[in-house]
Amino acid sequence: MAFSGDPDETLLHGGDLAAARRLFADAPEPFVDLSTGINPHSYPLPRLPADLFVRLPDDDLLAEARAAAAKAYGAPSSAHVVAAPGTQILLPLVAALVRPGRAAILTPTYSEHARATSFAGHQVAEIADLGAFDTVPEATLVIVTNPNNPDGRLFDKRDLMAVARRLEERRGLLVVDEAFMDVGPPAMSLASEVSGSPIVVLRSFGKFFGLAGVRLGFALARPQLARRIAARLGPWAVSGPALAVGGEALADFAWMDDARRRLAASAARLDAILAGAGVSIVGGTTLFRLVRTRTAPKLFQHLGRAGILVRVFPEHPSWLRFGLPADEAEWNRLKIAMADCADTQ
């Protein structure tokens, strides 16, 4: 298609390097992709038996992955865990657990929640905070991302449970997307609360473990709901290699602890570069930082010409989101590019 040069046209999600290369055709290679919230230091892939690629995944492999996920995330048991080929596919399936009606989504947040919820037949109302839930009294579905993407906002567990109790009276459902809870405060997760409440917690494997291409995610819910979600996915929903990698990684608590320390140090290093360039950091997690600057479109273009892709937000033109560089070469390129534009902020 013809491309006008407006990043809003094609860069609707992070990680689209093909679109970035069309937009910045003369940029130096390799591109530094800072447009996602994916850990640049991925879990080391284990050596996998060849037969995982030539046969359907068996029940034992699925059971092992579900058990590892339950322990890692703090779910009551593996009966509360559904494995899926990424959390993206779960969004409309979970929304469809509730009869079509009104859904309240706490925004700004990941835009796919509204699209998937509408696809499931709901009318979507956007709310700015949990207190605004009262302004949608007929809502039977509430979706919250915790920590939120892109601003990293955290929501108190007690407040979320209060919403869940009120939704139970309406025969509704609270969906909490905890895609970034691996780097959030564990005590704020609702994973341990799914047994007795109308709650579905979504957990992403690929972001924290840096293996987005594996396409693995989990829904945590009370067993009755978990069985309904699994039935909608059908048999063999997740590949054998994905289950094997996920099961091993989720059991490696030493790697997870080390990764969290490394990410915290990298986020602090990113903060120093951003602050030195005069941009205002307004939120984030240790996997990404959200900044606000009046020259965001100009900065996006400047970085793109330098072969560095960051995340834009058409609905918030003063925002940019920065992920973490993967190595010293990428850190140096970002530092130089940000220093070159510091006097324009």
Buried (B, 14 or more C-beta within 10 A) or exposed (E): EEEEEEBEBBBEEBBBEEBBBEBBEEBEEEBBBBBBBBBBBBBEEEEEEEEBEEEEBEEEBBBBBBBBBBBBBBBBEBBBBBBBBBBBBBBBBBBBBBEBBBBBBBBBBBBBBBEBBBEBBBEBBBBEEBEEBEEBEEBBBBBBBBBBBBBBBEBEBEBBBEBBEBBBEBEBBBBBBBBBBBBBEEEBBBBBBBBEBBBBBBBBBBBBBBBBEBBBBBBBBBBEBBEBBBEBBEEEBBBBBBBBBBBBBBBBEEBBEEBBEBBEEBBEBBBEBBEEBBBEBBBBBBBBBBBBBEBBBEBBBBBBBBBBBBBBBEEBEBBBBBBBBBEEEBBEBBBEBBEEBEEEB
